[in-house]
Amino acid sequence: MAFSRNRDPIQKLVGAAIAIYMTGLCVWAVCYALLGKNALGVWEVPSNVKIFGWTLLAIGLTMTVTAQAQMGISWRMGVDPEPTAIVKSGLFKFSRNPIYSGMLLTLFSYLFTSPCPWLLMGCCQFSLLIYLQTLYEEQALIKIHGDSYLIYASSVGRFFPKMGYLKSPTLPNSDDSLETAIVNS
């Protein structure tokens, strides 16, 4: 977990919030199993919607674990001050962040298997945290890898194929233009 090695307090806060949400998801699953849907205010959904949710859960978990394995020794949670290689093969040919994509799919699968207001709110908040973390990581990768990362990011989607490209394959000149290149994508 590179969150703890990073000196930036915002990065540490986002990392801690992501860890809390991931823990909360596990707690939710245990509470659901022990207490049942009525105790947690879960809405009734048709069985085909639940099947879709379980399928999405399997895809999300498989994607997360596969992407972590494909990153090999480059795998980190958070921005690590030690540079690593850019992984461009496997799932990384289709998404710059397949681990986060898998985590998001896993989280949203819960909305199909056990929907309730708390999960809906949590999904929205967690998605925002993942997006902020991704922007932070992209800034670091641009600083470390320069044009090489920008060229990769201009042809591979941020979370899903064909979505969220960085627009400029040239290295910006300042931190302000780095943020502009990332936010405008």
Backbone bond lengths (Angstrom), bond angles and torsions (degrees), N, CA, C in turn:
res aa  C-N    CA-C-N  psi(-1)  N-CA   C-N-CA  omega(-1)  CA-C   N-CA-C  phi
1 M - - - 1.447 - - 1.523 108.96 -
2 A 1.303 116.00 104.47 1.460 120.74 -178.58 1.525 112.19 -74.45
3 F 1.331 117.84 -12.42 1.463 119.95 179.24 1.526 110.66 -55.05
4 S 1.317 117.04 -42.32 1.463 121.06 -175.31 1.528 112.44 -72.59
5 R 1.334 117.68 -22.33 1.467 120.62 -179.78 1.524 112.12 -88.78
6 N 1.314 117.13 -10.37 1.453 121.39 -177.45 1.526 109.72 -84.32
7 R 1.316 116.74 140.45 1.464 120.89 -177.95 1.523 113.35 -88.44
8 D 1.311 117.66 -13.81 1.459 121.60 -177.18 1.529 109.85 -73.21
9 P 1.355 118.06 120.40 1.466 120.18 -177.39 1.537 113.29 -64.83
10 I 1.326 117.57 -32.42 1.463 120.38 177.75 1.524 109.44 -65.74
11 Q 1.322 116.00 -43.57 1.467 120.54 178.68 1.530 110.48 -60.78
12 K 1.306 116.47 -41.52 1.468 119.99 178.54 1.527 111.05 -64.88
13 L 1.325 116.72 -40.08 1.462 121.12 179.34 1.532 111.32 -64.65
14 V 1.321 116.82 -46.57 1.469 120.54 178.57 1.530 109.51 -63.16
15 G 1.317 117.37 -42.84 1.466 120.94 178.40 1.516 111.92 -61.12
16 A 1.325 116.83 -43.61 1.470 120.60 178.77 1.525 110.52 -64.58
17 A 1.328 117.13 -41.28 1.467 120.42 179.64 1.527 110.91 -64.24
18 I 1.325 117.92 -40.91 1.465 121.28 177.14 1.523 109.80 -61.90
19 A 1.321 117.29 -44.74 1.473 121.08 178.86 1.531 111.05 -61.92
20 I 1.328 116.99 -39.76 1.467 120.96 178.78 1.525 110.40 -64.70
21 Y 1.324 117.41 -43.27 1.462 120.11 178.69 1.523 111.47 -65.24
22 M 1.315 117.84 -39.80 1.466 120.28 178.50 1.528 109.96 -64.11
23 T 1.318 116.85 -40.75 1.467 120.97 176.32 1.522 110.28 -65.57
24 G 1.311 116.70 -42.31 1.462 121.38 178.68 1.518 112.41 -59.96
25 L 1.314 117.08 -36.51 1.456 120.73 177.65 1.530 110.98 -64.09
26 C 1.311 116.12 -41.08 1.472 119.92 176.50 1.529 110.84 -65.29
27 V 1.314 116.96 -42.87 1.468 121.26 178.00 1.529 109.85 -61.96
28 W 1.336 116.35 -42.26 1.469 120.64 177.78 1.531 110.36 -56.48
29 A 1.324 116.76 -47.11 1.466 120.53 -178.69 1.527 111.24 -61.02
30 V 1.331 117.07 -42.07 1.466 120.89 179.18 1.530 110.40 -66.33
31 C 1.327 117.47 -45.56 1.474 120.99 178.29 1.524 111.13 -61.01
32 Y 1.310 116.57 -41.06 1.457 120.91 179.01 1.533 110.03 -61.96
33 A 1.330 116.11 -43.79 1.465 120.23 -179.89 1.528 111.64 -66.71
34 L 1.332 116.73 -39.52 1.470 120.17 -176.75 1.529 113.84 -82.33
35 L 1.327 117.14 -40.57 1.454 121.19 -172.57 1.526 114.68 -98.27
36 G 1.319 116.35 -23.47 1.454 120.27 -178.62 1.514 112.32 88.23
37 K 1.317 114.56 166.33 1.470 120.64 -173.29 1.525 113.60 -68.55
38 N 1.313 117.95 -33.68 1.468 120.09 -177.58 1.522 112.07 -65.54
39 A 1.320 117.45 -38.68 1.462 121.31 -179.18 1.530 112.01 -66.08
40 L 1.335 116.86 -24.26 1.460 120.71 -177.14 1.532 112.76 -103.87
41 G 1.323 117.46 3.39 1.460 120.46 178.31 1.518 113.87 71.99
42 V 1.316 116.80 29.95 1.462 121.14 -178.62 1.529 109.33 -76.48
43 W 1.322 115.39 134.54 1.454 121.52 179.35 1.524 110.15 -78.44
44 E 1.294 115.69 151.61 1.461 121.86 176.65 1.535 108.92 -76.72
45 V 1.317 117.23 135.45 1.468 121.48 176.70 1.526 108.85 -132.55
46 P 1.334 116.62 152.49 1.466 119.84 178.08 1.531 111.26 -62.80
47 S 1.316 116.14 155.02 1.465 120.59 -176.50 1.527 112.30 -62.95
48 N 1.341 118.19 -33.69 1.468 118.73 179.16 1.533 111.69 -67.48
49 V 1.321 117.06 -29.26 1.468 120.83 175.88 1.534 109.13 -69.80
50 K 1.325 117.06 -41.40 1.462 120.46 177.15 1.526 111.24 -63.40
51 I 1.324 116.42 -40.77 1.475 120.04 178.04 1.526 109.73 -61.15
52 F 1.335 116.58 -42.61 1.460 120.36 176.02 1.527 110.14 -59.67
53 G 1.324 117.42 -43.21 1.462 121.92 179.04 1.518 112.25 -61.29
54 W 1.331 117.05 -44.61 1.468 120.11 179.27 1.530 111.08 -66.01
55 T 1.329 116.33 -35.99 1.470 120.50 176.80 1.525 109.94 -65.17
56 L 1.329 116.38 -45.01 1.456 121.55 177.74 1.529 110.84 -61.34
57 L 1.332 116.87 -39.52 1.463 121.45 177.05 1.523 110.81 -60.54
58 A 1.333 116.66 -46.35 1.469 120.76 179.59 1.521 111.36 -62.52
59 I 1.333 116.50 -42.42 1.469 120.41 178.64 1.526 110.22 -64.11
60 G 1.329 117.36 -45.94 1.460 121.43 -179.13 1.515 112.78 -61.78
61 L 1.332 117.01 -46.42 1.468 120.22 179.16 1.524 111.19 -64.80
62 T 1.337 116.74 -43.37 1.465 120.74 178.83 1.520 110.71 -61.68
63 M 1.308 115.89 -43.22 1.468 121.28 179.68 1.535 110.72 -62.21
64 T 1.323 117.05 -44.94 1.464 121.50 -179.02 1.525 111.09 -62.04
65 V 1.306 116.70 -50.09 1.464 121.15 -177.32 1.531 110.88 -67.05
66 T 1.338 116.86 -42.22 1.468 120.80 179.70 1.525 110.74 -62.90
67 A 1.334 116.95 -45.37 1.471 120.47 -179.39 1.524 111.20 -64.34
68 Q 1.331 117.13 -39.10 1.468 119.33 176.92 1.524 110.53 -62.27
69 A 1.316 117.07 -42.06 1.472 120.55 178.64 1.528 110.66 -65.84
70 Q 1.334 117.71 -39.66 1.459 120.91 -179.55 1.520 112.38 -68.20
71 M 1.325 118.26 -26.31 1.465 120.58 177.07 1.523 111.46 -72.60
72 G 1.322 116.98 -25.19 1.453 120.38 179.45 1.515 112.05 57.07
73 I 1.339 116.09 -129.81 1.467 119.87 -176.39 1.531 112.68 -74.28
74 S 1.327 118.07 -8.48 1.471 121.00 177.33 1.521 112.40 -83.17
75 W 1.357 118.56 -6.42 1.460 121.07 -174.94 1.521 110.99 -68.75
76 R 1.344 115.12 130.57 1.458 123.41 175.56 1.519 108.14 -146.07
77 M 1.310 117.01 154.38 1.463 122.45 165.79 1.517 104.31 -108.24
78 G 1.308 116.43 111.42 1.450 120.20 -178.27 1.517 110.86 102.29
79 V 1.321 115.24 179.90 1.460 121.52 -179.64 1.517 108.57 -92.05
80 D 1.310 115.28 121.01 1.463 121.43 -179.58 1.521 108.51 -99.41
81 P 1.333 117.84 133.98 1.460 119.12 178.36 1.536 112.82 -64.44
82 E 1.338 117.41 -19.93 1.463 121.49 177.43 1.527 109.27 -84.86
83 P 1.350 118.56 120.34 1.456 120.19 -179.17 1.536 111.61 -66.59
84 T 1.331 114.78 145.26 1.461 121.90 174.99 1.527 107.82 -127.81
85 A 1.318 116.18 167.11 1.461 120.74 179.63 1.527 110.04 -70.87
86 I 1.338 115.97 154.13 1.464 121.21 173.51 1.521 106.79 -82.39
87 V 1.320 116.76 122.40 1.464 121.16 177.83 1.526 107.28 -88.72
88 K 1.342 116.05 123.13 1.462 121.21 -176.51 1.526 112.29 -122.68
89 S 1.314 118.01 4.84 1.461 120.89 -177.28 1.526 110.63 -107.12
90 G 1.316 116.13 173.73 1.461 121.07 -179.97 1.519 110.73 64.59
91 L 1.320 116.75 -136.01 1.463 121.29 179.92 1.525 111.74 -64.34
92 F 1.330 116.74 -21.46 1.465 121.26 -178.79 1.526 112.21 -73.21
93 K 1.335 118.23 -6.63 1.466 121.67 171.54 1.526 110.04 -74.05
94 F 1.340 116.93 -22.68 1.456 121.92 -174.08 1.528 113.20 -110.10
95 S 1.329 116.63 -23.13 1.465 121.83 -177.55 1.527 108.37 -147.85
96 R 1.335 116.14 136.46 1.464 119.53 176.53 1.527 110.93 -74.52
97 N 1.314 116.72 -18.28 1.467 121.63 -175.98 1.530 111.42 -135.48
98 P 1.328 118.37 58.42 1.466 118.57 -176.63 1.534 113.34 -66.25
99 I 1.318 118.35 -22.89 1.466 119.83 176.43 1.529 108.67 -66.98
100 Y 1.321 116.52 -48.80 1.462 119.93 178.00 1.534 111.02 -64.77
101 S 1.328 117.00 -38.04 1.467 120.24 177.27 1.520 110.12 -60.03
102 G 1.328 116.76 -45.05 1.457 121.03 178.23 1.519 111.92 -63.44
103 M 1.325 116.10 -39.78 1.470 119.68 177.70 1.526 110.59 -63.64
104 L 1.328 117.12 -41.47 1.459 120.62 179.23 1.529 111.29 -65.92
105 L 1.328 116.88 -42.41 1.466 119.70 177.03 1.529 110.84 -61.61
106 T 1.320 115.90 -41.85 1.471 120.23 178.84 1.526 109.79 -61.30
107 L 1.309 116.71 -47.41 1.458 120.13 -179.26 1.523 111.36 -62.52
108 F 1.323 116.99 -47.05 1.460 119.47 -178.19 1.522 112.15 -68.69
109 S 1.318 118.12 -21.26 1.464 120.15 176.61 1.526 110.68 -62.11
110 Y 1.321 116.65 -31.33 1.462 120.66 178.58 1.528 111.62 -62.94
111 L 1.338 117.26 -29.75 1.462 119.90 178.28 1.527 111.70 -66.92
112 F 1.320 116.84 -23.38 1.458 120.45 178.59 1.532 112.18 -91.57
113 T 1.330 116.69 -25.60 1.464 119.38 -179.13 1.519 112.71 -93.69
114 S 1.325 116.93 -32.45 1.472 120.15 -178.46 1.530 110.68 -150.06
115 P 1.334 116.87 65.51 1.472 119.72 -175.45 1.531 113.03 -69.76
116 C 1.328 113.99 140.11 1.459 121.07 174.57 1.532 107.56 -161.76
117 P 1.322 117.47 164.82 1.475 119.54 -177.72 1.529 113.09 -59.04
118 W 1.336 117.41 -37.20 1.468 120.43 -177.92 1.521 111.76 -64.98
119 L 1.321 116.17 -41.48 1.463 119.28 178.57 1.523 111.35 -68.14
120 L 1.312 116.76 -39.31 1.463 119.87 178.51 1.527 110.31 -60.77
121 M 1.318 116.72 -46.59 1.455 121.51 178.07 1.539 110.35 -62.94
122 G 1.319 117.08 -44.04 1.463 121.12 179.65 1.516 112.48 -63.24
123 C 1.331 117.45 -39.14 1.468 121.01 178.30 1.524 111.07 -62.52
124 C 1.310 116.09 -42.46 1.469 120.06 178.97 1.533 110.96 -64.23
125 Q 1.323 116.52 -45.21 1.467 120.43 -179.44 1.532 111.23 -66.50
126 F 1.324 116.88 -43.58 1.463 120.39 -179.88 1.532 110.47 -64.20
127 S 1.326 117.27 -39.92 1.469 120.86 177.97 1.524 110.50 -60.24
128 L 1.316 117.01 -41.58 1.460 120.65 178.03 1.538 110.58 -63.57
129 L 1.321 116.77 -43.79 1.470 120.07 178.18 1.533 111.70 -60.62
130 I 1.325 116.91 -43.72 1.469 120.96 179.19 1.522 109.84 -63.57
131 Y 1.320 117.10 -41.39 1.463 120.81 178.96 1.531 110.20 -62.68
132 L 1.326 117.60 -46.13 1.470 120.95 178.94 1.523 110.83 -62.39
133 Q 1.326 116.92 -42.59 1.466 120.84 178.93 1.524 110.54 -62.08
134 T 1.317 115.88 -40.25 1.465 120.07 -179.97 1.526 111.14 -64.98
135 L 1.328 117.26 -42.43 1.469 119.85 176.99 1.525 110.76 -60.22
136 Y 1.315 116.21 -42.31 1.457 121.43 179.49 1.531 110.29 -62.45
137 E 1.330 116.30 -45.89 1.466 120.54 -179.88 1.522 111.04 -65.01
138 E 1.333 117.31 -38.61 1.461 119.94 179.28 1.528 111.44 -63.62
139 Q 1.320 117.17 -39.75 1.468 119.57 176.88 1.527 110.23 -59.70
140 A 1.326 116.06 -44.00 1.465 120.07 -179.93 1.532 111.18 -65.11
141 L 1.321 117.16 -41.87 1.467 120.81 -179.62 1.526 111.64 -66.00
142 I 1.321 117.52 -36.00 1.461 120.77 176.49 1.523 109.81 -65.38
143 K 1.330 116.64 -42.83 1.468 119.65 179.39 1.528 111.17 -64.34
144 I 1.319 117.11 -38.03 1.467 121.30 -177.43 1.524 111.84 -78.18
145 H 1.329 117.09 -47.37 1.469 121.43 -170.35 1.525 114.50 -105.79
146 G 1.327 118.17 -11.29 1.459 122.01 175.46 1.516 114.52 57.43
147 D 1.345 115.17 -131.92 1.467 121.72 -176.15 1.526 112.53 -57.88
148 S 1.299 117.13 -34.91 1.460 120.29 -178.92 1.532 111.26 -58.25
149 Y 1.336 116.38 -45.50 1.462 119.36 178.53 1.524 111.04 -71.14
150 L 1.325 117.77 -40.62 1.464 120.47 -179.50 1.519 112.41 -62.68
151 I 1.307 117.58 -38.20 1.466 120.77 177.27 1.531 109.66 -65.44
152 Y 1.317 116.55 -45.46 1.474 120.97 176.25 1.532 110.50 -59.29
153 A 1.334 116.73 -47.27 1.466 121.73 -176.56 1.525 112.66 -69.50
154 S 1.329 117.69 -19.92 1.462 119.81 178.49 1.527 111.77 -83.51
155 S 1.342 116.98 -6.46 1.469 119.27 -179.69 1.535 113.55 -123.84
156 V 1.334 117.63 -4.47 1.468 121.69 -179.49 1.528 107.89 -127.04
157 G 1.319 116.69 131.28 1.462 122.22 -177.54 1.520 112.88 -64.05
158 R 1.323 115.69 152.85 1.461 121.54 -177.66 1.533 111.34 -63.61
159 F 1.320 117.60 -54.45 1.462 121.25 -179.31 1.522 112.42 -115.22
160 F 1.318 115.87 -38.04 1.457 121.29 -176.86 1.523 108.83 -131.95
161 P 1.327 118.02 154.93 1.468 120.19 -178.40 1.524 111.87 -55.79
162 K 1.322 114.51 141.31 1.467 123.62 174.70 1.527 114.39 64.93
163 M 1.342 117.13 19.88 1.468 120.83 179.21 1.534 109.46 -137.52
164 G 1.332 116.97 131.30 1.456 120.60 173.76 1.513 115.62 82.73
165 Y 1.327 116.31 36.13 1.465 119.21 175.22 1.517 109.89 -69.49
166 L 1.322 117.37 148.38 1.462 120.16 166.44 1.521 105.61 -79.49
167 K 1.302 116.97 140.37 1.454 120.79 -169.43 1.521 114.87 -81.58
168 S 1.309 117.99 -28.84 1.452 119.44 -172.14 1.527 111.70 -112.12
169 P 1.333 117.50 123.02 1.459 118.50 175.18 1.522 113.08 -86.59
170 T 1.345 117.91 14.34 1.456 120.79 176.30 1.512 108.85 -110.49
171 L 1.288 117.23 147.89 1.448 122.27 -177.35 1.525 110.77 -74.50
172 P 1.330 118.09 122.12 1.467 120.39 176.65 1.531 110.72 -62.79
173 N 1.350 115.50 160.10 1.460 120.14 -175.36 1.518 115.28 -89.19
174 S 1.347 118.15 -20.31 1.455 119.44 -176.51 1.509 110.52 -141.00
175 D 1.332 115.60 168.61 1.459 120.42 178.02 1.519 111.21 -60.82
176 D 1.359 117.81 -36.22 1.461 120.56 178.90 1.521 110.45 -62.36
177 S 1.353 117.26 -43.29 1.450 118.88 -179.23 1.523 111.10 -72.36
178 L 1.343 117.77 -25.81 1.466 120.27 173.40 1.517 109.66 -61.95
179 E 1.320 116.56 -47.71 1.469 120.35 179.75 1.511 110.46 -63.76
180 T 1.337 117.60 -38.84 1.455 120.96 179.61 1.527 110.36 -64.80
181 A 1.331 118.10 -42.81 1.464 121.78 -179.86 1.520 110.36 -62.79
182 I 1.309 117.35 -37.84 1.465 120.86 -178.12 1.516 110.92 -77.71
183 V 1.318 118.16 -47.39 1.458 121.08 -176.05 1.526 110.27 -66.85
184 N 1.309 118.61 -33.83 1.458 121.04 -178.78 1.518 113.11 -77.37
185 S 1.313 118.42 -1.23 1.463 119.75 -179.37 1.502 111.60 -83.75
